[in-house]
């Protein structure tokens, strides 16, 4: 199994339906599903554990972190290739600044996103 991320997929994973939506306050404010690392049977109706990019590629959420005090939001995803999770190609995505966040941090009007493919 070999998978290579495209720039477009990584940009999609940096969007509000992905990394920013690990934050419950953001997901509620933007009317998005909360991105979680749960099995399908544990999901609530307002949660998702799969992200589909604009090219139709599906990714399973394997870890999330949202820290209210620092404003950090991040996730790790594995691509689904031929119906199987590809844990050899996990991407770690960290959200940038969310000017609308309630976190007690220095806020900026500019939003930055970061990603790393491991």
C-alpha positions in Angstrom: 0.0 0.0 0.0 1.5 3.3 -1.0 -0.1 6.7 -0.5 1.1 10.2 -1.2 -0.7 13.3 0.1 -1.4 16.1 -2.4 -1.1 19.7 -1.5 -4.9 20.0 -2.1 -5.6 17.2 0.4 -3.4 18.8 3.0 -5.0 22.1 2.5 -8.4 20.5 2.9 -7.3 18.9 6.1 -6.3 22.3 7.4 -9.8 23.6 6.8 -12.7 24.2 9.2 -14.4 20.9 8.6 -11.2 19.2 9.7 -8.6 20.4 12.1 -10.5 23.4 13.5 -13.5 21.2 14.1 -11.7 19.2 16.8 -12.6 22.1 19.0 -16.2 21.8 20.3 -16.7 25.5 20.6 -15.5 26.1 17.0 -17.7 23.3 15.7 -20.8 24.7 17.4 -20.1 28.3 16.3 -19.5 27.2 12.7 -22.3 24.6 12.6 -19.8 21.8 11.7 -19.6 18.2 13.0 -17.2 17.7 15.9 -14.2 15.8 14.6 -13.4 12.9 17.1 -11.3 9.8 17.4 -14.1 7.3 18.2 -15.3 4.1 16.6 -18.4 4.3 14.4 -20.6 2.7 17.0 -19.6 5.4 19.6 -20.4 8.4 17.4 -23.1 10.9 18.3 -25.1 12.5 15.5 -23.1 15.7 15.8 -19.7 13.9 15.5 -17.6 12.4 12.7 -14.5 10.3 12.7 -13.9 10.5 8.9 -12.8 13.4 6.8 -13.4 13.4 3.0 -11.3 15.9 1.0 -12.6 17.6 -2.1 -11.1 15.0 -4.4 -13.1 12.2 -2.6 -10.2 10.8 -0.6 -11.3 9.6 2.8 -9.2 9.9 6.0 -9.8 8.3 9.4 -9.2 10.4 12.5 -6.7 8.5 14.6 -6.0 11.2 17.3 -7.3 14.7 18.3 -6.2 17.3 20.8 -8.0 20.5 21.7 -6.6 22.5 24.7 -8.8 25.4 25.7 -6.2 27.2 27.8 -3.6 27.5 25.0 -6.0 27.4 22.0 -4.2 24.5 20.5 -6.2 22.3 18.1 -4.8 19.4 16.2 -5.4 16.0 14.8 -3.8 13.0 13.1 -5.4 11.2 10.2 -4.7 8.0 8.3 -5.7 7.7 4.6 -8.2 4.9 3.7 -6.7 3.1 0.8 -8.6 0.2 -0.9 -10.9 0.1 2.2 -7.9 -0.3 4.6 -6.4 2.3 7.0 -2.8 3.1 6.0 -1.1 3.8 9.3 2.3 4.1 7.5 1.1 7.5 6.1 -0.3 9.4 9.0 -0.5 13.2 8.7 -0.4 15.4 11.8 -2.3 18.7 11.4 -2.2 21.6 13.8 -4.6 24.5 13.5 -3.4 28.0 13.4 -5.0 31.0 15.1 -8.7 31.2 15.3 -9.6 34.9 15.9 -13.1 33.9 17.1 -11.7 31.5 19.8 -12.6 32.0 23.4 -9.1 30.8 24.5 -7.2 33.2 26.7 -4.3 33.7 24.2 -3.0 36.6 22.2 -5.3 36.7 19.1 -4.4 37.7 15.6 -6.6 38.6 12.6 -4.5 36.2 10.5 -5.1 32.4 10.5 -2.2 30.1 10.1 -2.3 26.3 9.7 0.5 23.8 9.8 0.8 20.2 8.8 3.4 17.4 8.8 3.3 14.0 7.1 5.0 11.3 9.1 
